[in-house]
Each structure stands twice: as C-alpha cells, then as structure tokens.
Amino acid sequence: MHWAELIKRVFLEDVLQCPCGGRRRVLSMVMNRDSIEVILRHQELPWEKPVRAPPRRFQGEMGY
C-alpha cells in the first residue's frame, strides 16, 4: 500500500487532500540528514532531536 493510503486507513485522514479541493502530490523525499537540517533551519523549525525523558522504573511484577 502507498504510505498515504495507510495513513488514511489508520487515522481517517487524507494527507494528500488539499483544502482547495485539489490533490497534493509528492515531488521528492529528502533522506540526507544534512539536507534536512538545512531545510528546517531555513524555515526556522526545530531540527535537533527532542530530549527524551528517562525510562520509568519498573512498577510491579508480572504474575506468570
């Protein structure tokens, strides 16, 4: 399945539907980390990974 069809199937959201009534199309996918950083910085968007919270302590025992 196409990625957009999977998103629509799971989240009931058509990501390729444009508010104007037309259809969006993917022109390219950026996979290079350095290029992604340049694009996000240019758009003044966060480009660094968010700090992850530490894992929680084990809160109980599993009764097997």
N, C-alpha and C positions, 0 to 999 in steps of 0.2 A: 504494500500500500504506500501511496505517496504520503509524506510527512504531514501535509496539510489535511489530508483525509483522516489520518489518525487523530490529529488534534480535534477535528470536528466531531469525530466519533466519540472521543473520551470526554471532551469539555463542552460539546454542543456549541462550539464557536468556530465560525468560518473565517479563518485568518486571512484569506485571500479576497474576502468581500470588502469592497471599498465603500465608504459612506456615500459616495456619489452615485452608487448603484452599479458601477462597473466591476471588473475583476482585476485584482492585482496580479503581477507575475514576478517571479524571482529572476533577477538579472544575473546575479552572481552570488557566490558564497565566499566569504573571506575566512581562510583557515590559518593563515600565518599570524602567530601571536604578536609580532612586532607591528604588522599592518593593522591589526585590530586595535592595538594601543594607540597608534597614530590617529585612527579614525575617531575613537572615543574621546581622546584628548581634544581633538579639533572641535568636536561637538560639545565640549565641556561636560562630559559624562564621566562617572567614576570608572576607572579602568583597572584598579587594583582589586585583588580578591578581598572580600569582606573577612574580617577576623571571625573565626569560628569559636563558638563557646566550647569550653571543655566538656567532655562527656560526663554524664551524671553518674553518681555512684550506684552500684547495684543495690536495689531497694528491697529485694526479697529473694526467697528461694523458690525454685521451680520444683513442684512435687511430682517427680516421675515415678 
